[in-house]
Amino acid sequence: MDPISMTVIAGAVGAAANGAAGEAGKGAWATLVGLVGRLRGGRGASSAGAGAQGVAEALSERAGRDAGFADEVRGWLAEVDGIGGVAPEQLPPGAVGFVDRDGERAAMTAVLARSGVAGRAPVVLLSGFGGVGKSALGVEWARDVQERFPGGRLYADLGALAGPGGTVEVADVLAQFLRGLGVPDPEIPSGAAERAAMYRSVTAGSRVCVLLDDVSFAAQVDALLPASADSVVVATSHWRLEELAADGATVLPVGPLAVEHGVALLAGLIGRDRVDAEPERAAELVRLCGGLPIAVRTVAGVLAVRPGRSLAEQAGQLADEDGRLAALARDGRPVVQPVWDAAYRALPESAARTYRLLALHPGPDFTSDAVGALTGDPMASVRGALDALCRANLLEEGREGRYAFHDLVRLHALGLVGSDPEADAAARRAVAWYLGRAAAADHVAQGDRMRLAGVAPVGGFAGKEAALAWLAAERLNLVACVRISVERGWDDLAWRLCEPLWALFLHRAHYGDWIDTHRAGIDAAVREGDARAAVRVRCQLSRAYVELGRLDDARVLLAGAADEALGAGDRRLAASAWEFTGKVHLAAHAHAAAPAVAARELVQARREFERSLAVNEEIGSRRGAMLQRYHLAQVRAREGDPAGAVAAFDEARTTADALGDERMVGRIETGRGLALAALGRAAEAEAAFVAAADVMQRRHAYADEASALEPLVGLVLANGRVSDARGFLMRLADAYRRSGSPKATEALRRLAELP
């Protein structure tokens, strides 16, 4: 029988170790762990390279000299081939009545002949202005060639995900793609780099078609390229993106429809009989629409619900609009205002009012509840208005009950609302509603904590996960609320929005948004003359800077914060500021190169935590005091006082147990285990590590589980317990795999080297 390719084995190891989903994926992983566990440090294992390659070398070497083992490896490879599950199908519905684009579709198909030539997936860029039909073309072509991509079709609308300045959190898109490819949510890593690594591993050897809508920068495409050179990426953009062309992408300009094709589209939407009855007027309508599919569809929506209206009458309404040609060319952007003016005039008054006010909505998309807050109308009226706007093609209904404007339609609505006397009040109602909902989510997700905003929660949530899911879904809208509040001078809302955003950023760090909103919130609090609010938002922002390693920025931010809180008469806030300052010093100690600097940072960290502890004890904040004892235990351990650290950890653990704070129990036990090990109390240290790992596994906190298992493996190996080490290493490899860490295959390599 032919020898097994080591490249094939390495690829399979990577696929199994990086998040294969479902029972089949778990089975393939378990089989691999069993095979590696039987190597017993055989010849080749100890000299194997790192990661998947090292594991593959060890397996290949054993298979080359053991025919029975080779058969088992072949069986495992077949098992890995079967873990793909259902191929993702994320494409949105195709456009009804799609016409033409035969030349572009042929050119896109021709690109597939070059797949793999450059060692990477080919990229096709569909470039053109808004409303010209780029997205519809991309979807239609992807469906044309779907049989060529058995790995499935992935889709992301980057424009809808863009925050202020056009930035997109690519990590969010990677998470969406990984879910589509079958990776369960608990196994998707939190970091962007780890998600990218997992995405490359999962798409290696697969043929997938990726459609990226509304791309703004070439880097967005580069970050989402699948690993397989037999895949393809189609990107649409308002921009030409010369950088993509320089990297070998095929750029296809997408222009307006020719008149005959526009007429065919119109006929498909309102019926061939009406078009044939007035062929010249149909052609005139297409020309007045500038050949833009979105404009033709809007006109068709008006005509479809008015079967008695002639095409000549409709064309006359468009032709009479003043400044049509100037509007079409203004600022270099295609503007089809006459089309939307006509559609707007045909709306019922309630829908027309909703249309105007929706231009004031803070973010890119919205739910019916948000629309109700904006307009102040009862829900029945809101739903009726939204239905009317969708029928007129002035609004797009997406997934999960969310609605959005086309970009040019929103500009049209914005032009209408400028003189509306209720505009300012409507916009503030919307921002206040988002603030109230965010406050409700924060209360559920974070429980009892210090809050200064005094915002009454709006509605409720079923639990912590539901609350966090809402915050994540509305992130762009909440960020936009902060921006709009600043623009309109609503400083009282701007800083208050930052307080519930803490719940989102603490669990799902979007550092760009975190920094932008909180800097704006700090300025707003200062303008409002609220020193306490300014200190609170500064403390929250310092956490982002610490996590990013920007310690100098964190120091500047927190300088004088505690004194300002004391000056405002808020000792609890001062204690919080001291705690955040202590964390900065603790992080600086870990990064300090010079021993003298490290020692000084540790002294300062202790001082800040002790100050915070004293106040928390004085005001009766049990959780606050518990956190300071945990921090001080860490300080003692770093000071070389493991006995003192154990005592401090024990005291913190008692309170954490009483409060039912399981996450802190796990963190405390990991730190306690390290201190016990330093004292030579191996059995107690082992028990602490096992307890911590068990807690974190229950919470699906796999990275924290690995933090407890790593020292546990070292501890049992130091005591010569190879069999126990083997079991803990298997668990460690799985924890790393589930957290998306590249250390999963390294743990397998260590397992293979055990005697």
Phi, psi and omega in degrees: 000144184297145177295156181274131179293128179294330177298319179296317180297315181299318178297320179292321177299315179298318179296318182290328185272355185238047164096030174302135189265160171076182182296322179298319179295319178296323180294317179297321178296315181298321178297317179299314180301320178297317179297315181293321180297337180271356181293327176055036177068024182300173184302127182105331183291317185289338180259007184294152177286180184282157170065209185302324181295320180294318177298318180297320179299316181294317179294318182295319181297316180293319180296329181291339181243002182223101185299321179296317178296322179299320178297321179294322178297318178298320177297321178293321178299320177296323178296319179296321180299337185264008185265007185294329180071205182280128180295139182293143175228087186259001182297140173289167178301146177290160180286130178294133177074025181304135182227156170060213185063025181297320180296315180295319180296320178295319179295323179293319179294324179298331179298329183297335179294341180262009181304133175082351184297318182266007180077012178212161181296135177292152181237134174245126178253119174264110188246135178173172184280168184299139177087002185274348176104023180295314183296316180299322178295315180299316180295316182298316180293319179300325177287326178302320189252020188300331181291341179280350185232077181295344179285352175108181183232124181254146183217140174212134175263096185290330178298320180291336182267354186286139175265194177303135181083004177083007181285143180236134175281094183300332179300326178293320179294318178300319178297318178299316180294318180297321176298316179298328180276004172100007179277122180296150181308314182296343183262357178279122183293161182275332185275147181297317181296319180293322177296319179297319179296317179295320179300317179295320180295316184292327182269356178296129178080003180251158177247106181236152175250124182246125177247118181248113184267141172059052178285139179254331185223147179300327182298331178296321179290314181303320183290343185246015177290129174291159185287329185286130177288348178271004175271182177212148176237128174247124180241141173246147182201148170289343187254161180280332176052066180302332181299323178293319179298321179295334179269008175102004179291149174271119182260122179242109175293138178244114182256181178297160177289144169296157185303315183297326179285325175296322177295320178298320177297315179299317180297322180293339184262327182244355179108136182296325183300317182293322179291316180295333180287334181221064187298323182290320178293326177297315179296323179295319178301316180297318179295319179295334177278358180068018181070011180279123180305321182295325179289318177299319180294324179295315177299317180299324178297319178296315183289325184296324181270002177229074184298341180274351182278135179278157176293328179296318178297318180294318179294325179296322178296322180287320184292334183279352182291130178288142173071024184299311183295320179297320180295323181295336184249002187297131177057023179073007181254141176287121181235125182244051184305321180301324180298312183283333173299315180295317179296322180295318180296336181275356183281149168298155186301320181296320178290323179296319178295316178300317179302313180298311186291331180297338176297341181270355181301137188296320190244192189283334179213172189201159176257170178296328178297318178295322178295320178299321177294319181296313186272336185077011183271156173294156188298325179299318178293321179299312182296321178296318179294318179296320178299317180296319180292323177292319179297324180278005182059028174265352181215145179250131177263123181257206182280155173057038174069028180253146182238156179205151172278150158291150188301319181286327177295321179299320178298322179297313179297323180296324177294333181277331187274351186305322183260007182288123184293340181263007186301311185296317180295322180294316180297320180292324176301318181295314181296319180295325178294315178299322178297315180295319178293319178296322178297320178297317179296320179296318180298320181287317185286324188250349178066212184280114176212170180292127177224138181251340191292327181066035182269132178284124180297144177252115179074191181215181180221152184292334182180184184299317182295320179295320179295315179293325178296321178295315179301319180293318181294328184259012186306310183296324178292320179294319177298317179295327177299319177298314182298313182294322178299319178294316182298323184267003177080020179267067184298329180297327178277324186301309183285328179295329177296331182293328185296309177287337177297339176304320181299322178289308186292331179294323183265329183223083190294114170250088194298322179300313179293320179304310183292315183298313183293319185285327175295319176295321179295321178298312180299321180295317180296321178295315179297327180280351179076024181256094184295323180297315180298319180298318179296317182299314182290325176299317179299314180298319181292328182299329179299318178298316181296321179296314181295332178273357182079012180269068188291326178296320177297320179296320179298314181300318183297321185268354181301122178076002184297315181295319179296322179293322177295318178296321178297332177272002177080022183242094182289326179296320177294322177298319178298321177296318179296320177297320179298313180297322178295319177300322179296325177296314180296322179296319177293322179294324177300318181294332183262353185290134179273323182272133180303321181296320179294317180299317180296318180296319179297323181292321177298317181291324178298314179303314182301315182292317180294323179294321176299314182295319179300316182300317181289317180299322176293321181295320183268358176081026178271099184294317182293319178300318179294320179299318180297320181293323177295323176297314179298317181293329175296320176298319179299314181299319179298320180286338177281355182086025179241073184296328179295314177297325179295318180299316180298318180292320177297319180299317180296317178295322181297321180302315180289319180300320176298315182296326180276350182071026181270085187294323180300315179292328176301314180297316180295319180296317182294325177296313178296320179296320179298319179297318180293319178296320178297321178296334178274356181082012181267072191298317183297317179293322178298316179300316179298320179294316180297318180296317179298317180296315181298320180295318179299312184291327177295319178299326182272004184059027177266076191289328177295319177292325176298317179297325179298329177277326184285328182303305179293334178295318178299314179299323181295312183288329176293322179297335178266008176075017182266076186296320182298316177295320179300322179299316179295316180292325178294322176299316179293321179297316179301320180291321178297317177297318180299314183292331179274357180080015183280139175292354179285356182298311181288333175294321176296323176295321178299317178297324177297319181294333183276350180295142180290000000 
